[in-house]
């Protein structure tokens, strides 16, 4: 019975890693493709991290702050690879894509809101990140690693 339980456990891990590789990878690629498409639709919006309003126009609505939030969860494979990387050290590339997706999504949400409200520029863009589940040390609080990003920007009409 012990050999069966061991084989079942190894099989389960192999299936989960395979799902993470194929399904997680396909989901990630699809999200990057949707981000690219949405960025093309908003490429006419000027975005900067400058605190001031470069090229502000005299007409249009007054500047307004917008917020965009995105939380991207990791898949089983990324968690597995991340735990291995923690053991041996080095750069955690598997989590970098999570952060990139979350940053791009949060920024796009600001830009889309600004465009919908009639603005054509966003300045003073700032990002704030947090850790949800990744560094919990108690077994009862273990959760999936997620990349939450809050983006904040001031939209205005550029002349």
C-alpha positions in Angstrom: 0.0 0.0 0.0 2.9 2.3 0.7 4.2 2.0 -2.9 0.8 2.8 -4.2 0.4 5.9 -2.1 3.9 7.1 -3.2 3.1 6.5 -6.9 -0.3 8.2 -6.4 1.4 11.2 -4.7 4.1 11.5 -7.4 1.4 11.1 -10.1 -0.6 13.9 -8.6 2.4 16.2 -8.4 3.3 15.4 -12.1 -0.3 16.1 -13.2 -0.4 19.4 -11.3 3.0 20.5 -12.8 1.8 19.5 -16.3 -1.4 21.5 -15.8 0.6 24.4 -14.6 2.9 24.2 -17.6 0.3 23.8 -20.3 -2.8 25.5 -18.9 -1.0 28.2 -16.9 1.3 28.9 -19.9 -1.6 29.2 -22.3 -3.5 31.5 -19.9 -0.5 33.7 -19.4 0.1 33.9 -23.2 -3.6 34.8 -23.8 -3.4 37.5 -21.2 -0.3 39.0 -22.7 -2.0 39.0 -26.1 -5.1 40.7 -24.7 -2.9 43.3 -23.0 -1.1 44.0 -26.3 -4.4 44.5 -28.0 -5.8 46.8 -25.4 -2.5 48.8 -25.3 -2.9 49.3 -29.1 -6.4 50.8 -28.5 -5.1 53.3 -26.0 -1.7 54.2 -27.6 -3.0 57.7 -28.3 -3.1 58.5 -24.5 0.1 60.2 -23.3 1.4 58.5 -20.1 4.2 59.8 -17.9 5.6 59.5 -14.4 6.2 63.3 -14.2 4.5 65.0 -11.3 3.5 68.0 -13.3 1.1 68.2 -16.3 3.3 68.4 -19.4 1.5 70.3 -22.2 -1.7 70.9 -20.3 -4.4 72.5 -22.3 -6.7 75.3 -21.3 -9.9 73.5 -22.2 -11.5 70.3 -21.1 -12.3 68.8 -17.7 -10.1 69.5 -14.7 -7.5 66.9 -13.8 -8.7 63.9 -12.0 -7.1 61.0 -10.2 -7.8 57.4 -11.3 -6.9 54.1 -9.7 -6.3 50.7 -11.3 -6.0 47.5 -9.4 -4.9 44.1 -10.6 -4.2 40.9 -8.8 -2.6 38.1 -10.8 -2.4 34.7 -9.2 0.4 32.2 -9.9 -0.2 28.7 -11.1 1.0 25.5 -9.4 4.1 25.2 -11.6 5.2 28.8 -10.8 4.7 28.0 -7.1 6.7 24.8 -7.4 9.6 26.5 -9.3 9.5 29.4 -6.9 9.9 27.1 -3.9 12.9 25.4 -5.6 14.4 28.7 -6.4 14.1 29.7 -2.7 16.1 26.6 -1.8 19.0 27.3 -4.2 18.8 31.1 -4.6 18.8 33.2 -7.7 16.4 35.3 -9.7 12.7 34.2 -9.6 11.8 34.8 -13.3 8.6 32.8 -12.9 7.2 35.5 -10.6 8.5 38.4 -12.8 5.9 37.7 -15.4 3.2 37.8 -12.7 4.4 41.3 -11.7 4.7 42.5 -15.4 1.1 41.3 -16.1 -0.2 43.0 -13.0 1.6 46.3 -13.7 0.4 46.4 -17.3 -3.1 45.5 -16.3 -3.4 48.1 -13.6 -1.9 50.8 -15.8 -4.3 49.9 -18.6 -7.2 50.2 -16.3 -6.2 53.8 -15.5 -5.6 54.7 -19.1 -9.0 53.1 -20.2 -10.8 55.0 -17.5 -9.2 58.3 -18.4 -9.9 57.8 -22.1 -13.6 56.9 -21.4 -13.9 60.1 -19.3 -12.5 62.3 -22.1 -8.9 62.7 -21.1 -5.9 62.2 -23.4 -3.0 62.1 -20.9 -2.1 60.7 -17.6 0.8 61.9 -15.4 2.2 61.2 -12.0 1.7 57.5 -12.5 2.7 55.5 -9.4 2.6 51.8 -8.6 2.2 50.2 -5.2 2.6 46.5 -4.7 1.9 44.1 -1.8 2.3 40.5 -0.9 -0.8 38.3 -0.6 -0.1 34.8 0.4 3.5 34.5 -0.7 5.4 35.0 2.6 2.9 33.6 5.1 4.9 31.4 7.4 2.1 29.5 9.4 0.7 26.4 7.8 -2.8 27.5 8.4 -2.4 30.7 6.4 -0.7 29.2 3.3 -2.2 30.6 0.2 -1.3 30.9 -3.5 1.3 33.5 -4.4 -0.3 36.5 -6.0 1.0 39.7 -7.5 -1.3 42.6 -6.5 -0.5 46.0 -7.9 -2.3 49.4 -7.4 -1.7 52.0 -10.0 -2.5 55.7 -9.4 -2.4 58.4 -12.0 -3.7 61.9 -12.7 -5.6 62.3 -15.9 -5.8 65.6 -17.8 -6.4 67.1 -21.2 -3.2 67.8 -23.1 -3.2 70.7 -25.5 
